[in-house]
Amino acid sequence: MIRASLGRILVAPLCIAVAVAVFAAAAPDFVSGGNLANVAGQMWVLVLLAVGQMFAIASRGFDISVGVVAALAGTVAAIAANQFGFWALAAAPLVGIACGTLNGWLIGRLGLQPIVATLGMLIAAKGVALLISADGQAVPLSDAALSAHLAFDAVLGLPPLGWLALAGVVAAHGLLRHAAIGRRILMLGSNPDAIGLVGADAGALQIRAYQLCGLFAGLAGALMTARAGAGLPTEGSGMELQSIAAAVIGGTALSGGAATVWTVVAGAAFIQVVLTGLNLTGVSPFLAQVAVGAVIVGSGLIDAGLRSLLSSVRRSVSTSPKPSPANPTITTSTIQKTKGTLP
């Protein structure tokens, strides 16, 4: 298990190193401080979506609605901010939690397959976003200057909202590794039959996993709105697949039960590096999809190879001859030889 986990963890950093080397050779400006700062500033929307997706995948599910949920949350937040003040952008994570709760309830309580529940959410959320925004029109923020300051003006290397996103990632790490809910979500993914032995409710845990997924989608929506200076109801399309890709490249096992927050962040960083590098070198951005798809397949092959290797090691250990006991084996012939000496 340790070898398989190590293999998954190493995929994202290795991919980043290879991508940076390739793009640095093709465009020396790629490794400039300004460009690297640009990558660091742009990746946080995808980081938040990928970390939320990680919770869903770790519970043996996935959520293909996160991109549209982020767009809906950002649009609702923009409307709320214009009505009640800029800080009403905090409505975005509440919208995300509501969508995640419905997804989790459909999956955990009604037994729907994740693809069915989250596809329904994708279509419904997109319709609601278009409905409340006058047929998909952007909703400009009345305080665009403040949103631009929070989204772009760097403070110690990151804009304020970037630091807020980083705080959310740190909280996700603590939740996954040190809180009972995180450990039980991983247990649900690795061994669903055993979850009842610790007194946990599998359905409730699935609801919690999708609520966390929705929460991070809502945070991503708030960040999208602040960066654009407007709620964008038609944004987010395709980001659900990027979030799944980032989570898988970052070591989250599609079979559930294995996830690490910081490598998921690295997976999102890799995708952003590829997108930025292709844009900087003038190569078609469609090649980014090819590269990301290849890396997903490669990470899956590495995971499968490590699982096969670990299984072979276990079988060889279980079938190897055991050492002889310290005492000699007593056989029938031994008994016959010693029978005459007994009193």
KALIN-V907341 format. One record per helix or strand. SS is the DSSP state (h for helix, s for strand). FROM is the first residue (numbers start at 1). TO is the last residue. If there is no record, write none. Layout:
BEGIN
ss = {SS & SS}
from = {FROM & FROM}
to = {TO & TO}
END
This chain:
BEGIN
ss = {h & h & h & h & h & h & h & s & h & s & s & h & h & h & h & s & h & h & h & h}
from = {2 & 28 & 33 & 44 & 66 & 86 & 114 & 139 & 144 & 154 & 158 & 160 & 180 & 192 & 202 & 230 & 239 & 261 & 286 & 332}
to = {26 & 31 & 42 & 58 & 84 & 108 & 132 & 140 & 152 & 155 & 159 & 178 & 190 & 198 & 228 & 231 & 249 & 281 & 319 & 339}
END
